[in-house]
Amino acid sequence: MANVLALKVNDLDNVATIFANDVKSGMDVDIRDKKGNTVTVKVLADVPYGHKIAVKPIAKGEDIIKYGEEIGIATADIVTGDYVHVHNLDSKRGRGDWEK
């Protein structure tokens, strides 16, 4: 059986998007970039279709980058394979209170 696929769209991205249903903690996921390179990581939590996992460690306070854009800030240390969502990410979009 093939591993689950996740896509890392931009070289700057520190998260990848899962493209499969029923991804469970402990499963292997193939993270593919736009050049076709693939790295396999073990997910550390159940991840819904279309949600994100960390492709590398992200420190608390560091920007979360998806599609080459800052989409939020880590509210906790995140390790490779962690599910990245509202429990460990605070959105910066449309807020006006985050300064660069």
C-alpha positions as CSV (number, residue, x, y, z in Angstrom):
1,M,0.0,0.0,0.0
2,A,1.3,3.5,-0.9
3,N,1.9,6.1,1.7
4,V,-0.4,9.1,2.0
5,L,0.6,12.2,0.0
6,A,1.1,15.7,1.3
7,L,2.2,18.6,-0.9
8,K,4.8,21.3,0.0
9,V,4.1,23.9,-2.7
10,N,6.8,26.5,-2.1
11,D,10.4,26.1,-1.1
12,L,9.8,28.5,1.8
13,D,6.9,26.4,3.3
14,N,7.4,24.8,6.7
15,V,4.0,22.9,6.4
16,A,2.5,20.6,3.8
17,T,-1.1,19.9,3.0
18,I,-2.4,16.3,3.4
19,F,-4.4,14.9,0.4
20,A,-6.0,11.8,1.9
21,N,-8.8,10.8,4.2
22,D,-8.4,8.9,7.5
23,V,-4.8,9.9,8.2
24,K,-4.1,8.5,11.7
25,S,-1.3,9.1,14.2
26,G,1.7,7.0,13.4
27,M,1.1,6.7,9.6
28,D,3.8,7.5,7.2
29,V,3.2,10.4,4.8
30,D,5.2,11.2,1.7
31,I,5.8,15.0,1.5
32,R,6.4,16.0,-2.1
33,D,7.7,19.3,-3.3
34,K,7.2,21.1,-6.7
35,K,10.5,19.6,-8.0
36,G,9.2,16.1,-7.3
37,N,11.5,15.4,-4.3
38,T,9.8,13.3,-1.6
39,V,10.5,13.0,2.1
40,T,8.7,10.5,4.3
41,V,7.6,11.6,7.8
42,K,5.5,9.9,10.5
43,V,2.4,12.0,11.5
44,L,2.0,12.5,15.2
45,A,-1.7,13.0,15.3
46,D,-4.9,12.3,13.2
47,V,-5.0,14.8,10.4
48,P,-8.2,15.6,8.3
49,Y,-8.1,15.9,4.5
50,G,-6.7,19.2,3.4
51,H,-5.1,20.1,6.7
52,K,-1.4,20.7,7.4
53,I,1.5,19.0,9.0
54,A,4.9,20.4,9.8
55,V,7.7,19.5,7.4
56,K,10.4,20.7,9.9
57,P,10.5,21.9,13.5
58,I,8.8,25.2,14.0
59,A,9.6,27.2,17.2
60,K,7.0,29.0,19.3
61,G,6.7,32.5,17.8
62,E,7.9,31.5,14.4
63,D,5.8,32.1,11.3
64,I,3.9,29.3,9.7
65,I,4.5,29.4,6.0
66,K,2.1,27.8,3.4
67,Y,2.2,28.5,-0.3
68,G,5.1,30.8,0.4
69,E,3.0,33.1,2.5
70,E,2.8,33.7,6.3
71,I,-0.5,32.3,7.4
72,G,0.1,32.5,11.2
73,I,2.4,32.2,14.1
74,A,3.2,29.1,16.1
75,T,1.7,29.3,19.6
76,A,3.8,26.3,20.8
77,D,6.9,24.4,19.6
78,I,5.9,22.2,16.7
79,V,8.0,19.1,15.6
80,T,8.2,17.5,12.2
81,G,5.0,15.5,11.5
82,D,2.9,17.5,14.0
83,Y,-0.6,18.4,12.9
84,V,-0.7,22.2,12.5
85,H,-4.0,23.9,13.1
86,V,-5.8,26.2,15.6
87,H,-4.4,24.4,18.6
88,N,-0.8,25.4,17.8
89,L,-1.3,28.3,15.3
90,D,-2.6,31.8,15.7
91,S,-3.8,33.4,12.5
92,K,-2.2,36.7,11.4
93,R,-4.5,37.2,8.4
94,G,-6.8,40.2,8.4
95,R,-6.1,41.0,12.1
96,G,-4.1,44.2,11.9
97,D,-2.6,43.7,15.3
98,W,0.5,41.8,14.2
99,E,3.5,43.9,13.3
100,K,6.4,42.8,11.2
